[in-house]
């Protein structure tokens, strides 16, 4: 990805501090593979909220922000709540916002879903439970 693309890693939010720490660590790991800025935001309970997360790209040179929900599957949060908070079209999963006086495109990524790497991690967790 280009350095003018920002990634906004989205967590659900929780009253438990380790939830926020997990999203922060995930964003840090994503940042190792991405040249542009990586930020975090939460749907509820944790800060920054999504609006503040978008604003955190102010001062960067991003032209596109990819909102990346760290959710396993689609549900009301990914299909309705997150697009509403991002002020984007839920059907298209994209829209625009103003940052630095410029129009910036927002694209919402799909949830993590079913993938070989998710299945491998799940199997690893199952074998760890047997130790």
C-alpha positions as CSV (number, residue, x, y, z in Angstrom):
1,X,0.0,0.0,0.0
2,X,1.1,3.5,-0.7
3,X,2.2,5.9,2.1
4,X,-0.8,8.2,1.3
5,X,-3.1,5.5,2.6
6,X,-3.9,5.4,6.3
7,X,-5.3,2.4,8.2
8,X,-7.7,2.9,11.0
9,X,-7.8,-0.3,13.0
10,X,-11.3,-0.6,14.6
11,X,-12.0,-2.5,17.8
12,X,-15.3,-3.1,19.5
13,X,-14.2,-1.5,22.8
14,X,-14.5,-3.0,26.3
15,X,-14.3,-2.2,29.9
16,X,-11.4,-4.6,30.1
17,X,-8.1,-2.8,29.5
18,X,-6.5,-5.8,27.7
19,X,-9.0,-5.4,24.9
20,X,-7.6,-2.0,24.0
21,X,-4.1,-3.3,24.5
22,X,-4.8,-6.1,22.0
23,X,-6.1,-3.6,19.4
24,X,-3.1,-1.3,19.9
25,X,-0.7,-4.3,19.5
26,X,-2.5,-5.4,16.4
27,X,-2.2,-1.9,14.9
28,X,1.5,-1.9,15.8
29,X,2.0,-5.2,13.9
30,X,0.0,-4.0,10.9
31,X,2.2,-0.8,10.9
32,X,5.3,-3.0,10.4
33,X,3.9,-3.9,6.9
34,X,2.5,-0.5,6.0
35,X,4.4,2.6,4.9
36,X,1.5,5.0,5.8
37,X,0.1,6.0,9.2
38,X,-1.8,3.4,11.3
39,X,-4.2,4.6,14.0
40,X,-6.8,2.9,16.2
41,X,-10.4,3.7,17.2
42,X,-13.2,1.9,19.0
43,X,-16.9,1.6,18.4
44,X,-17.8,2.1,22.1
45,X,-16.4,2.1,25.6
46,X,-12.8,2.8,24.7
47,X,-11.1,5.9,23.4
48,X,-10.4,7.2,20.8
49,X,-13.9,6.8,19.3
50,X,-14.2,6.6,15.6
51,X,-14.6,10.3,14.9
52,X,-11.5,11.0,16.9
53,X,-9.7,8.2,15.2
54,X,-10.5,9.8,11.8
55,X,-9.3,13.2,13.1
56,X,-6.0,11.6,14.2
57,X,-5.0,11.5,10.5
58,X,-5.0,15.4,10.5
59,X,-1.6,16.6,9.5
60,X,-0.8,13.4,7.6
61,X,-0.8,13.3,3.8
62,X,-3.4,10.6,3.5
63,X,-5.7,10.6,0.6
64,X,-7.5,7.4,1.6
65,X,-8.2,5.9,4.9
66,X,-9.0,2.2,5.2
67,X,-11.2,1.4,8.2
68,X,-10.2,-2.1,9.2
69,X,-12.6,-3.8,11.7
70,X,-10.9,-6.4,13.8
71,X,-14.1,-8.4,13.9
72,X,-14.4,-12.1,12.7
73,X,-17.7,-11.8,10.9
74,X,-20.3,-9.4,9.7
75,X,-22.9,-8.3,12.1
76,X,-24.8,-5.2,13.1
77,X,-21.6,-3.4,14.1
78,X,-19.8,-4.0,10.8
79,X,-22.9,-3.6,8.6
80,X,-24.6,-0.6,10.3
81,X,-22.9,0.9,13.3
82,X,-19.4,1.3,11.9
83,X,-20.5,2.8,8.5
84,X,-22.8,5.2,10.4
85,X,-19.9,6.3,12.7
86,X,-17.7,6.7,9.6
87,X,-20.5,8.6,7.8
88,X,-20.2,6.3,4.7
89,X,-22.7,4.5,2.6
90,X,-23.2,1.1,4.3
91,X,-24.0,-0.7,0.9
92,X,-20.9,0.7,-0.8
93,X,-18.7,0.6,2.3
94,X,-17.1,3.8,1.2
95,X,-17.5,7.5,1.4
96,X,-15.5,10.8,2.0
97,X,-14.6,13.1,4.9
98,X,-12.7,16.4,5.2
99,X,-9.2,16.4,6.7
100,X,-6.6,19.2,6.4
101,X,-9.2,21.0,4.3
102,X,-9.0,18.2,1.7
103,X,-11.5,15.5,0.8
104,X,-10.2,12.1,1.9
105,X,-11.8,8.9,0.8
106,X,-12.8,6.3,3.4
107,X,-13.1,2.7,2.5
108,X,-14.3,0.1,5.0
109,X,-12.6,-3.3,4.8
110,X,-14.4,-6.5,5.3
111,X,-14.2,-8.4,8.6
112,X,-11.4,-10.9,9.0
113,X,-13.6,-13.8,8.0
114,X,-12.6,-17.4,7.2
115,X,-9.0,-17.7,6.1
116,X,-6.3,-20.3,6.4
117,X,-4.3,-18.1,8.8
118,X,-7.4,-17.7,11.1
119,X,-8.0,-21.5,11.0
120,X,-4.3,-22.1,11.7
121,X,-4.4,-19.8,14.7
122,X,-7.6,-21.4,16.0
123,X,-6.1,-24.8,15.7
124,X,-3.0,-23.6,17.6
125,X,-5.2,-22.3,20.4
126,X,-6.9,-25.7,20.5
127,X,-3.6,-27.5,20.9
128,X,-2.4,-25.0,23.5
129,X,-5.6,-25.8,25.5
130,X,-4.4,-29.5,25.7
131,X,-1.0,-28.6,27.2
